[in-house]
Amino acid sequence: MNNFENVKGKVAVVTGATAGIGKAIAEVFAENGMKVVLSARRQELGEQIAADIRAKGGEAVFCQADVSKEEEVKKVMKCALDTYGQLNVVINNAGASCLMHPIHEYETEEFCRITNIDYVGVFMGMKYAVKAMLESKSKDCSIINISSAEGMYPTGCFAPYSGAKRAVLSLTQTAALDYAKHDITVNCICPGATDTDIYSTISPEQRELTQSMIPNGRFARPEEMAYTALFLASDMARYITGAIIPVAGGMAAGNFNEVPWIEKDPRI
């Protein structure tokens, strides 16, 4: 079936669902008939987003959790089973960033904080997602990890974040091999610079500099990640597993140098 009708009724957990990419994924999933369990640390905001989805005719509940805490990750997956009786899709999106320093200037505590959220949190999300999928005998299951273009082509002085996001790529591919014969696809989306709250707080000069580094010439929109996730959650993507998919406007393709054309583009 070459449309998204087949995702209707699927149950999805989305972590980090109160802002940016996670919020966009939860909303797009609900708009396409999926039942969504939103998860994040901010209770009041999460409840409001879930209520907004329901007000638009979608199905959604909120379950507060910190993905760096094992019992709370288990609680989210249990919430999905208790509420909807199955679990078909899990989006491991929750993440954290940090200030930039050379490796020797990072405190071990800060390095571990980022790793526990961005890497160990993804591991636990996958671990307990699979357990819930198997326990509920759910079909056509998908795990979609959100890494970063940073995980594909790291930046200096950003070791905790870059290292954790890189590790998620290998974790995704390992899990894809583990579950390829068990009706669970495992894939990874690597967003480039995306127009979320993070970029709303930087200076206009820094924003302009970042944008100049994007071959496409603009920031990504959160919904562009959401549409990619929707495809990976659909029956059209059942043969895709172990894929690392950059959605980065060309940032993950290589070093970008803008050289004027001899003959101008006639469309501009």
LOLUM-35785 format. One record per residue (C-alpha): residue number from 1; residue in three letters; y, z, x. Coordinates in Angstrom, 2 decimals, always signed. Layout:
+-----+--------+---------+---------+---------+
! num ! residu !   north !      up !    east !
+-----+--------+---------+---------+---------+
! NUM !    ala !       Y !       Z !       X !
...
+-----+--------+---------+---------+---------+
This chain:
+-----+--------+---------+---------+---------+
! num ! residu !   north !      up !    east !
+-----+--------+---------+---------+---------+
!   1 !    met !   +0.00 !   +0.00 !   +0.00 !
!   2 !    asn !   +3.21 !   -1.16 !   +1.71 !
!   3 !    asn !   +5.59 !   +1.33 !   +0.14 !
!   4 !    phe !   +6.07 !   +5.08 !   +0.08 !
!   5 !    glu !   +4.48 !   +5.75 !   -3.32 !
!   6 !    asn !   +1.45 !   +7.10 !   -1.48 !
!   7 !    val !   +3.32 !  +10.15 !   -0.15 !
!   8 !    lys !   +3.95 !  +11.50 !   -3.66 !
!   9 !    gly !   +2.25 !  +14.84 !   -4.14 !
!  10 !    lys !   +1.67 !  +15.43 !   -0.44 !
!  11 !    val !   +2.55 !  +18.93 !   +0.72 !
!  12 !    ala !   +4.72 !  +19.22 !   +3.83 !
!  13 !    val !   +5.94 !  +22.10 !   +5.98 !
!  14 !    val !   +9.21 !  +21.46 !   +7.83 !
!  15 !    thr !  +10.37 !  +23.98 !  +10.43 !
!  16 !    gly !  +14.00 !  +24.25 !  +11.48 !
!  17 !    ala !  +14.83 !  +22.98 !   +8.00 !
!  18 !    thr !  +18.25 !  +24.54 !   +7.48 !
!  19 !    ala !  +20.28 !  +22.06 !   +9.53 !
!  20 !    gly !  +20.38 !  +18.66 !  +11.17 !
!  21 !    ile !  +17.17 !  +16.71 !  +11.52 !
!  22 !    gly !  +14.96 !  +19.30 !   +9.82 !
!  23 !    lys !  +17.17 !  +19.47 !   +6.76 !
!  24 !    ala !  +17.31 !  +15.67 !   +6.53 !
!  25 !    ile !  +13.51 !  +15.41 !   +6.76 !
!  26 !    ala !  +13.01 !  +18.01 !   +4.05 !
!  27 !    glu !  +15.45 !  +16.23 !   +1.74 !
!  28 !    val !  +14.02 !  +12.74 !   +2.35 !
!  29 !    phe !  +10.48 !  +14.01 !   +1.83 !
!  30 !    ala !  +11.45 !  +15.65 !   -1.47 !
!  31 !    glu !  +13.33 !  +12.55 !   -2.63 !
!  32 !    asn !  +10.11 !  +10.60 !   -2.15 !
!  33 !    gly !   +8.00 !  +12.96 !   -4.22 !
!  34 !    met !   +6.58 !  +15.29 !   -1.58 !
!  35 !    lys !   +6.30 !  +19.03 !   -2.11 !
!  36 !    val !   +8.18 !  +20.71 !   +0.71 !
!  37 !    val !   +7.94 !  +24.15 !   +2.29 !
!  38 !    leu !  +11.15 !  +24.62 !   +4.25 !
!  39 !    ser !  +11.10 !  +27.13 !   +7.08 !
!  40 !    ala !  +13.80 !  +28.52 !   +9.36 !
!  41 !    arg !  +15.32 !  +31.84 !  +10.36 !
!  42 !    arg !  +18.36 !  +31.77 !   +8.04 !
!  43 !    gln !  +17.09 !  +33.08 !   +4.72 !
!  44 !    glu !  +20.15 !  +32.62 !   +2.49 !
!  45 !    leu !  +20.87 !  +29.09 !   +3.70 !
!  46 !    gly !  +17.22 !  +28.09 !   +3.43 !
!  47 !    glu !  +16.97 !  +29.37 !   -0.13 !
!  48 !    gln !  +20.11 !  +27.42 !   -1.04 !
!  49 !    ile !  +18.81 !  +24.15 !   +0.43 !
!  50 !    ala !  +15.50 !  +24.58 !   -1.42 !
!  51 !    ala !  +17.41 !  +25.27 !   -4.63 !
!  52 !    asp !  +19.53 !  +22.15 !   -4.11 !
!  53 !    ile !  +16.38 !  +20.07 !   -3.70 !
!  54 !    arg !  +14.93 !  +21.50 !   -6.93 !
!  55 !    ala !  +18.21 !  +20.84 !   -8.73 !
!  56 !    lys !  +17.82 !  +17.16 !   -7.85 !
!  57 !    gly !  +14.32 !  +17.08 !   -9.31 !
!  58 !    gly !  +12.34 !  +17.73 !   -6.14 !
!  59 !    glu !   +9.77 !  +20.41 !   -5.38 !
!  60 !    ala !  +10.62 !  +22.87 !   -2.63 !
!  61 !    val !  +10.28 !  +26.49 !   -1.58 !
!  62 !    phe !  +11.65 !  +28.37 !   +1.41 !
!  63 !    cys !   +9.69 !  +30.63 !   +3.77 !
!  64 !    gln !  +11.66 !  +32.48 !   +6.44 !
!  65 !    ala !  +10.09 !  +32.38 !   +9.89 !
!  66 !    asp !  +10.78 !  +32.37 !  +13.62 !
!  67 !    val !   +8.47 !  +29.81 !  +15.25 !
!  68 !    ser !   +8.25 !  +31.86 !  +18.45 !
!  69 !    lys !   +6.41 !  +34.62 !  +16.52 !
!  70 !    glu !   +2.76 !  +33.90 !  +15.82 !
!  71 !    glu !   +2.38 !  +35.95 !  +12.65 !
!  72 !    glu !   +5.40 !  +34.27 !  +11.13 !
!  73 !    val !   +4.03 !  +30.78 !  +11.89 !
!  74 !    lys !   +0.76 !  +31.79 !  +10.20 !
!  75 !    lys !   +2.78 !  +33.04 !   +7.23 !
!  76 !    val !   +4.46 !  +29.65 !   +6.72 !
!  77 !    met !   +1.16 !  +27.77 !   +6.59 !
!  78 !    lys !   -0.25 !  +30.38 !   +4.22 !
!  79 !    cys !   +2.82 !  +29.95 !   +2.02 !
!  80 !    ala !   +2.05 !  +26.25 !   +1.71 !
!  81 !    leu !   -1.53 !  +26.91 !   +0.67 !
!  82 !    asp !   -0.62 !  +29.75 !   -1.70 !
!  83 !    thr !   +2.13 !  +27.71 !   -3.36 !
!  84 !    tyr !   +0.63 !  +24.22 !   -3.50 !
!  85 !    gly !   -3.07 !  +24.60 !   -2.63 !
!  86 !    gln !   -3.09 !  +22.11 !   +0.25 !
!  87 !    leu !   -1.26 !  +21.03 !   +3.39 !
!  88 !    asn !   -0.96 !  +17.37 !   +4.34 !
!  89 !    val !   +2.02 !  +17.13 !   +6.68 !
!  90 !    val !   +3.64 !  +19.47 !   +9.20 !
!  91 !    ile !   +6.92 !  +18.73 !  +10.96 !
!  92 !    asn !   +7.33 !  +20.91 !  +14.06 !
!  93 !    asn !  +11.08 !  +20.52 !  +14.36 !
!  94 !    ala !  +12.51 !  +23.97 !  +15.09 !
!  95 !    gly !  +14.03 !  +24.15 !  +18.55 !
!  96 !    ala !  +16.62 !  +25.73 !  +20.79 !
!  97 !    ser !  +18.83 !  +24.54 !  +23.61 !
!  98 !    cys !  +20.57 !  +26.24 !  +26.51 !
!  99 !    leu !  +23.42 !  +25.96 !  +28.97 !
! 100 !    met !  +22.94 !  +23.73 !  +32.00 !
! 101 !    his !  +22.22 !  +25.23 !  +35.44 !
! 102 !    pro !  +20.17 !  +24.32 !  +38.51 !
! 103 !    ile !  +16.72 !  +25.89 !  +38.34 !
! 104 !    his !  +17.43 !  +28.75 !  +40.74 !
! 105 !    glu !  +20.30 !  +29.97 !  +38.55 !
! 106 !    tyr !  +18.30 !  +30.28 !  +35.34 !
! 107 !    glu !  +17.19 !  +33.76 !  +34.37 !
! 108 !    thr !  +13.45 !  +33.93 !  +33.76 !
! 109 !    glu !  +14.14 !  +35.53 !  +30.38 !
! 110 !    glu !  +16.22 !  +32.51 !  +29.28 !
! 111 !    phe !  +13.63 !  +30.05 !  +30.57 !
! 112 !    cys !  +10.91 !  +31.83 !  +28.58 !
! 113 !    arg !  +13.09 !  +32.03 !  +25.46 !
! 114 !    ile !  +13.50 !  +28.26 !  +25.35 !
! 115 !    thr !   +9.86 !  +27.61 !  +26.23 !
! 116 !    asn !   +8.59 !  +29.99 !  +23.56 !
! 117 !    ile !  +10.54 !  +28.16 !  +20.86 !
! 118 !    asp !  +10.44 !  +24.54 !  +22.02 !
! 119 !    tyr !   +6.89 !  +24.42 !  +23.40 !
! 120 !    val !   +4.79 !  +27.45 !  +22.45 !
! 121 !    gly !   +6.30 !  +27.31 !  +18.96 !
! 122 !    val !   +5.08 !  +23.72 !  +18.60 !
! 123 !    phe !   +1.62 !  +24.71 !  +19.85 !
! 124 !    met !   +1.39 !  +27.50 !  +17.26 !
! 125 !    gly !   +2.71 !  +25.21 !  +14.53 !
! 126 !    met !   -0.03 !  +22.71 !  +15.35 !
! 127 !    lys !   -2.74 !  +25.35 !  +15.71 !
! 128 !    tyr !   -2.14 !  +26.97 !  +12.33 !
! 129 !    ala !   -1.36 !  +23.66 !  +10.61 !
! 130 !    val !   -4.79 !  +22.33 !  +11.57 !
! 131 !    lys !   -6.48 !  +25.54 !  +10.43 !
! 132 !    ala !   -4.72 !  +25.31 !   +7.05 !
! 133 !    met !   -5.52 !  +21.62 !   +6.65 !
! 134 !    leu !   -9.20 !  +22.22 !   +7.38 !
! 135 !    glu !   -9.41 !  +25.35 !   +5.23 !
! 136 !    ser !   -7.90 !  +23.58 !   +2.22 !
! 137 !    lys !   -9.91 !  +20.39 !   +2.82 !
! 138 !    ser !   -6.66 !  +18.42 !   +2.66 !
! 139 !    lys !   -6.80 !  +14.65 !   +3.15 !
! 140 !    asp !   -4.65 !  +12.07 !   +4.97 !
! 141 !    cys !   -3.05 !  +14.72 !   +7.16 !
! 142 !    ser !   -0.24 !  +14.23 !   +9.67 !
! 143 !    ile !   +1.34 !  +16.44 !  +12.30 !
! 144 !    ile !   +4.70 !  +15.18 !  +13.52 !
! 145 !    asn !   +6.34 !  +16.92 !  +16.46 !
! 146 !    ile !  +10.04 !  +16.53 !  +17.15 !
! 147 !    ser !  +10.65 !  +16.37 !  +20.89 !
! 148 !    ser !  +13.67 !  +14.60 !  +22.40 !
! 149 !    ala !  +14.62 !  +11.56 !  +24.43 !
! 150 !    glu !  +15.33 !  +14.27 !  +27.01 !
! 151 !    gly !  +11.58 !  +14.85 !  +27.19 !
! 152 !    met !  +11.03 !  +11.22 !  +28.19 !
! 153 !    tyr !  +13.88 !  +10.91 !  +30.70 !
! 154 !    pro !  +15.04 !  +14.37 !  +31.80 !
! 155 !    thr !  +18.51 !  +15.39 !  +32.90 !
! 156 !    gly !  +19.16 !  +17.48 !  +35.99 !
! 157 !    cys !  +20.22 !  +21.11 !  +35.56 !
! 158 !    phe !  +18.46 !  +21.30 !  +32.18 !
! 159 !    ala !  +15.00 !  +22.48 !  +33.22 !
! 160 !    pro !  +14.02 !  +24.81 !  +30.35 !
! 161 !    tyr !  +14.87 !  +22.31 !  +27.63 !
! 162 !    ser !  +13.75 !  +19.15 !  +29.42 !
! 163 !    gly !  +10.53 !  +20.76 !  +30.60 !
! 164 !    ala !   +9.59 !  +22.08 !  +27.17 !
! 165 !    lys !  +10.37 !  +18.80 !  +25.44 !
! 166 !    arg !   +8.32 !  +16.92 !  +28.06 !
! 167 !    ala !   +5.40 !  +19.29 !  +27.51 !
! 168 !    val !   +5.45 !  +18.55 !  +23.79 !
! 169 !    leu !   +4.67 !  +14.90 !  +24.57 !
! 170 !    ser !   +1.43 !  +15.80 !  +26.35 !
! 171 !    leu !   +0.56 !  +18.37 !  +23.71 !
! 172 !    thr !   +0.97 !  +15.69 !  +21.04 !
! 173 !    gln !   -1.29 !  +13.23 !  +22.83 !
! 174 !    thr !   -3.95 !  +15.85 !  +23.55 !
! 175 !    ala !   -4.04 !  +16.89 !  +19.90 !
! 176 !    ala !   -4.16 !  +13.26 !  +18.78 !
! 177 !    leu !   -7.40 !  +12.89 !  +20.75 !
! 178 !    asp !   -8.76 !  +16.18 !  +19.40 !
! 179 !    tyr !   -8.32 !  +15.21 !  +15.75 !
! 180 !    ala !   -8.56 !  +11.40 !  +15.72 !
! 181 !    lys !  -11.94 !  +11.58 !  +13.97 !
! 182 !    his !  -10.88 !  +14.36 !  +11.62 !
! 183 !    asp !   -8.32 !  +12.63 !   +9.38 !
! 184 !    ile !   -5.33 !  +14.22 !  +11.15 !
! 185 !    thr !   -2.85 !  +11.99 !  +12.95 !
! 186 !    val !   -0.58 !  +13.57 !  +15.55 !
! 187 !    asn !   +2.60 !  +11.83 !  +16.65 !
! 188 !    cys !   +5.92 !  +12.65 !  +18.25 !
! 189 !    ile !   +9.47 !  +11.55 !  +17.47 !
! 190 !    cys !  +11.98 !  +11.68 !  +20.34 !
! 191 !    pro !  +15.52 !  +11.68 !  +18.95 !
! 192 !    gly !  +18.44 !  +10.62 !  +21.07 !
! 193 !    ala !  +21.96 !  +12.00 !  +20.60 !
! 194 !    thr !  +22.09 !  +12.76 !  +16.90 !
! 195 !    asp !  +25.17 !  +13.60 !  +14.85 !
! 196 !    thr !  +24.31 !  +17.20 !  +13.98 !
! 197 !    asp !  +26.18 !  +20.50 !  +14.16 !
! 198 !    ile !  +25.59 !  +20.67 !  +17.93 !
! 199 !    tyr !  +27.85 !  +17.69 !  +18.55 !
! 200 !    ser !  +30.49 !  +18.89 !  +16.11 !
! 201 !    thr !  +31.35 !  +21.75 !  +18.46 !
! 202 !    ile !  +31.97 !  +19.76 !  +21.65 !
! 203 !    ser !  +35.32 !  +18.42 !  +22.73 !
! 204 !    pro !  +36.43 !  +14.92 !  +21.68 !
! 205 !    glu !  +36.29 !  +13.90 !  +25.36 !
! 206 !    gln !  +32.69 !  +15.09 !  +25.74 !
! 207 !    arg !  +31.70 !  +13.41 !  +22.50 !
! 208 !    glu !  +33.26 !  +10.14 !  +23.64 !
! 209 !    leu !  +31.50 !  +10.40 !  +27.01 !
! 210 !    thr !  +28.13 !  +10.98 !  +25.33 !
! 211 !    gln !  +28.65 !   +8.07 !  +22.97 !
! 212 !    ser !  +29.48 !   +5.77 !  +25.89 !
! 213 !    met !  +26.02 !   +6.50 !  +27.31 !
! 214 !    ile !  +24.23 !   +5.26 !  +24.18 !
! 215 !    pro !  +23.32 !   +1.54 !  +24.41 !
! 216 !    asn !  +23.58 !   +1.23 !  +20.62 !
! 217 !    gly !  +27.15 !   +2.54 !  +20.82 !
! 218 !    arg !  +26.91 !   +5.32 !  +18.25 !
! 219 !    phe !  +25.22 !   +8.63 !  +17.50 !
! 220 !    ala !  +22.06 !   +8.62 !  +15.42 !
! 221 !    arg !  +22.18 !   +9.92 !  +11.86 !
! 222 !    pro !  +19.71 !  +12.71 !  +10.99 !
! 223 !    glu !  +18.28 !  +10.64 !   +8.15 !
! 224 !    glu !  +17.19 !   +7.99 !  +10.67 !
! 225 !    met !  +14.78 !  +10.56 !  +12.11 !
! 226 !    ala !  +13.75 !  +11.47 !   +8.58 !
! 227 !    tyr !  +12.84 !   +7.89 !   +7.68 !
! 228 !    thr !  +10.69 !   +7.64 !  +10.81 !
! 229 !    ala !   +8.93 !  +10.87 !   +9.84 !
! 230 !    leu !   +8.41 !   +9.57 !   +6.30 !
! 231 !    phe !   +6.70 !   +6.46 !   +7.65 !
! 232 !    leu !   +4.44 !   +8.53 !   +9.92 !
! 233 !    ala !   +3.52 !  +10.74 !   +6.95 !
! 234 !    ser !   +2.61 !   +7.74 !   +4.81 !
! 235 !    asp !   -0.64 !   +5.83 !   +4.45 !
! 236 !    met !   +0.97 !   +2.90 !   +6.25 !
! 237 !    ala !   +0.73 !   +4.89 !   +9.51 !
! 238 !    arg !   -2.88 !   +6.12 !   +9.31 !
! 239 !    tyr !   -3.88 !   +4.13 !  +12.41 !
! 240 !    ile !   -0.99 !   +5.48 !  +14.47 !
! 241 !    thr !   -1.86 !   +8.61 !  +16.41 !
! 242 !    gly !   -0.81 !   +9.85 !  +19.83 !
! 243 !    ala !   +2.38 !   +7.82 !  +19.65 !
! 244 !    ile !   +5.60 !   +8.87 !  +21.37 !
! 245 !    ile !   +8.38 !   +7.22 !  +19.38 !
! 246 !    pro !  +11.95 !   +7.24 !  +20.72 !
! 247 !    val !  +14.59 !   +6.98 !  +18.02 !
! 248 !    ala !  +17.44 !   +6.91 !  +20.45 !
! 249 !    gly !  +19.50 !   +3.74 !  +20.17 !
! 250 !    gly !  +18.11 !   +2.53 !  +23.50 !
! 251 !    met !  +18.74 !   +5.74 !  +25.47 !
! 252 !    ala !  +15.05 !   +6.11 !  +26.32 !
! 253 !    ala !  +14.64 !   +2.49 !  +27.40 !
! 254 !    gly !  +16.14 !   +2.85 !  +30.87 !
! 255 !    asn !  +19.46 !   +3.08 !  +32.71 !
! 256 !    phe !  +22.28 !   +1.63 !  +30.63 !
! 257 !    asn !  +24.97 !   -0.47 !  +32.30 !
! 258 !    glu !  +27.41 !   -2.36 !  +30.11 !
! 259 !    val !  +28.36 !   -5.64 !  +31.77 !
! 260 !    pro !  +30.70 !   -8.10 !  +29.98 !
! 261 !    trp !  +29.01 !  -11.27 !  +28.78 !
! 262 !    ile !  +30.17 !  -14.58 !  +30.25 !
! 263 !    glu !  +30.01 !  -16.04 !  +26.76 !
! 264 !    lys !  +31.17 !  -13.63 !  +24.09 !
! 265 !    asp !  +28.95 !  -12.71 !  +21.16 !
! 266 !    pro !  +30.16 !  -15.09 !  +18.41 !
! 267 !    arg !  +29.46 !  -12.45 !  +15.76 !
! 268 !    ile !  +32.10 !  -10.08 !  +17.12 !
+-----+--------+---------+---------+---------+
